Structures are given as structure tokens and as C-alpha cells.
Amino acid sequence: MRRLLRNLLRLPARTFSGLQQFSNPVNRLQRRAERCVATWFAPEHRKKLESINGFSSVREVHLLAYLASLAPVAVDPLLPGVQPADRSLTTSATVAKVVRLRGCIVEIGAFKGRSTAYLVEGAQRNPLRPAVISIDPHLRDTWDDFQRTVAEFGLCERGLEIIRGFSADVGRSWRQPIGLLWVDGCHEYAEVCKDIDRFTPHVLPGGWVVFDDAHGGHFPGVEKAVAEKMLRNSAFRHVGTLKHFEVFQR
Ligand SMILES: C[S@@+](CC[C@H](N)C(=O)[O-])C[C@H]1O[C@@H](n2cnc3c(N)ncnc32)[C@H](O)[C@@H]1O
């Protein structure tokens, strides 16, 4: 009887939080992702993808794939971020040259290729078929498993480019526009700050930035970097939180 009463008293708060969850923009995005991604794969392929070893849940990787499919990657050559050298290339405006300026999708932290495979699946459904550039030093014996995933799903034939290195080093000379930046590499505060500083200035208007482990209290370094450099950054809108993901849009 006491439990029933307690549950009844909690009902309004629960209903309110359920409604809040339902209308949260990132949850709406997630529901759209589920509806869309469900139509992409034959059951056998879906099962194979889900069996790739990795840290992100199926819901999370579906959201990543969906964002890759709609990431804005067409580059306006007159945007302030476009290098003057590239801009002069496009003033003569041949389509081929403009295509060279296409934005890409960047993955920081691949592990055994689970999120990589979903990003490539999404990018393949993006009308401009952007390349997915995966950056990871593969220090902890993940290289062979990663290579197995890459081969099994034919990822390089479908637009994957692999950079075996540290994101901070790669980011130092980065200049390609980015439609979706997925940050799941080193979880130390200083390294996440470098990832943010070196890659987010290249994110295109309307482009997405997604951090893993930026919510939930397990990785304070990631949470601190995201709070300081993203939540207070007026160039980005905080779309919301999905489990351990923090999602931003430029
Ligand atoms: C949590 S795992 C990535 C999981 C993967 N995104 C997935 O969803 O399956 C973190 C990865 O980051 C990589 N890593 C660690 N330090 C890095 C750095 N400085 N730059 C890029 N990747 C790094 C590790 O080698 C590891 O494979």
C-alpha cells in the first residue's frame, strides 16, 4: 500500500521527465535515426555490423550513421574558413574542382572499427559521399582487429581513409572542412582540448560534433573539456545528450 502511494506521488514527476525526454531534440534526432537506419540494412548485414566489437551502443552508432548521412559537406568556396589557395581554385568553378573541396567526416578513436563501419555506412548514403577519415594510433593491439573490420566490410573501397597516428599531431596541420566530427580518442582533458582546438574550427556551418563519454561522470577530463570549450562556445549549439554522447551543431 505504501509503495503504491509512493508510486502515485512520483507519477507527475515521471510523466514530466518522460515528456521532457520525448521532446528533447537529440532524442527526436535519435528516433529519426532509428526509423531511417532500420531501412538501410538487410537483417544479415545488420547483425554483422552489430557484432563488431566496440564501446558504443547500437542506438548511439545508429545516430552517428544517421548524422553521417545528412552531414553538410558541400563547401561554399567563398566561406571565410576556405583557404585562399582553394578559393582561387574554385573561382573558375569547374565542378571537379569544387568536388575537391568537399568536406569529410572525421573519426578520432576507431578501436576495432565499430563506429568506423557505421560512419562509412552513413557517408555512403550522403548525396555527396564524403570520405570518412579515421585517426587512431592503434597502440593497444587493436590494429589487426581494425584491419579485419575494414576488410570484412570493404570500408576502404567505400570511402574510408585511415590515418594511423595521434589526433593532436594530425590536427596540427589539418585544413579540410568537416561535416561531422566524432571525438572518441584519448579521454585525457588536455588531449580532448587539443582535439577541440585543432578540429572544430574546420566544422562547416550546420555540421555536427559528437563526443563520446562526455556525460555520466566516468571521464571527468572529457566532461571538463566539453563544458569549457563547447558549452561556452557561441559558434556551436548544444543539441543535447544521448546516454554518454554530447551532440553539438555549428
Ligand atoms: C573508446 S576507443 C574508441 C571506440 C570506437 N570509437 C568505437 O565506438 O568502437 C578509444 C580509441 O582511441 C584511441 N586513441 C587513444 N589516444 C588517441 C589519440 N591521441 N588520438 C587518436 N586516437 C587515440 C585508442 O587507440 C582507442 O582505439
The ligand as an SDF file (V2000), in Angstrom:
LIG
                    3D

 27 29  0  0  0  0  0  0  0  0999 V2000
   36.9880    4.2700  -26.7300 C   0  0  0  0  0  0  0  0  0  0  0  0
   38.0530    3.7120  -28.0030 S   0  0  0  0  0  0  0  0  0  0  0  0
   37.1740    4.1490  -29.4670 C   0  0  0  0  0  0  0  0  0  0  0  0
   35.9530    3.3140  -29.6630 C   0  0  0  0  0  0  0  0  0  0  0  0
   35.3240    3.4220  -31.0310 C   0  0  0  0  0  0  0  0  0  0  0  0
   35.0350    4.7940  -31.4040 N   0  0  0  0  0  0  0  0  0  0  0  0
   34.0320    2.6130  -31.0430 C   0  0  0  0  0  0  0  0  0  0  0  0
   32.9440    3.2180  -30.9820 O   0  0  0  0  0  0  0  0  0  0  0  0
   34.1100    1.3940  -31.0870 O   0  0  0  0  0  0  0  0  0  0  0  0
   39.3320    4.9020  -27.9440 C   0  0  0  0  0  0  0  0  0  0  0  0
   40.3400    4.7870  -29.0650 C   0  0  0  0  0  0  0  0  0  0  0  0
   41.0780    5.9970  -29.0760 O   0  0  0  0  0  0  0  0  0  0  0  0
   42.3720    5.7300  -29.4760 C   0  0  0  0  0  0  0  0  0  0  0  0
   43.2390    6.8260  -29.0450 N   0  0  0  0  0  0  0  0  0  0  0  0
   43.8780    6.9940  -27.8680 C   0  0  0  0  0  0  0  0  0  0  0  0
   44.6030    8.1150  -27.8860 N   0  0  0  0  0  0  0  0  0  0  0  0
   44.4010    8.6860  -29.1060 C   0  0  0  0  0  0  0  0  0  0  0  0
   44.8660    9.8660  -29.7290 C   0  0  0  0  0  0  0  0  0  0  0  0
   45.6890   10.7110  -29.0880 N   0  0  0  0  0  0  0  0  0  0  0  0
   44.4580   10.1270  -30.9910 N   0  0  0  0  0  0  0  0  0  0  0  0
   43.6130    9.3010  -31.6390 C   0  0  0  0  0  0  0  0  0  0  0  0
   43.1360    8.1630  -31.0920 N   0  0  0  0  0  0  0  0  0  0  0  0
   43.5210    7.8610  -29.8380 C   0  0  0  0  0  0  0  0  0  0  0  0
   42.7060    4.4010  -28.8220 C   0  0  0  0  0  0  0  0  0  0  0  0
   43.7630    3.7660  -29.5200 O   0  0  0  0  0  0  0  0  0  0  0  0
   41.3730    3.6710  -28.9030 C   0  0  0  0  0  0  0  0  0  0  0  0
   41.3250    2.8190  -30.0140 O   0  0  0  0  0  0  0  0  0  0  0  0
  1  2  1  0
  2  3  1  0
  2 10  1  0
  3  4  1  0
  4  5  1  0
  5  6  1  0
  5  7  1  0
  7  8  2  0
  7  9  1  0
 10 11  1  0
 11 12  1  0
 11 26  1  0
 12 13  1  0
 13 14  1  0
 13 24  1  0
 14 15  1  0
 14 23  1  0
 15 16  2  0
 16 17  1  0
 17 18  1  0
 17 23  2  0
 18 19  1  0
 18 20  2  0
 20 21  1  0
 21 22  2  0
 22 23  1  0
 24 25  1  0
 24 26  1  0
 26 27  1  0
M  CHG  2   2   1   9  -1
M  END
$$$$
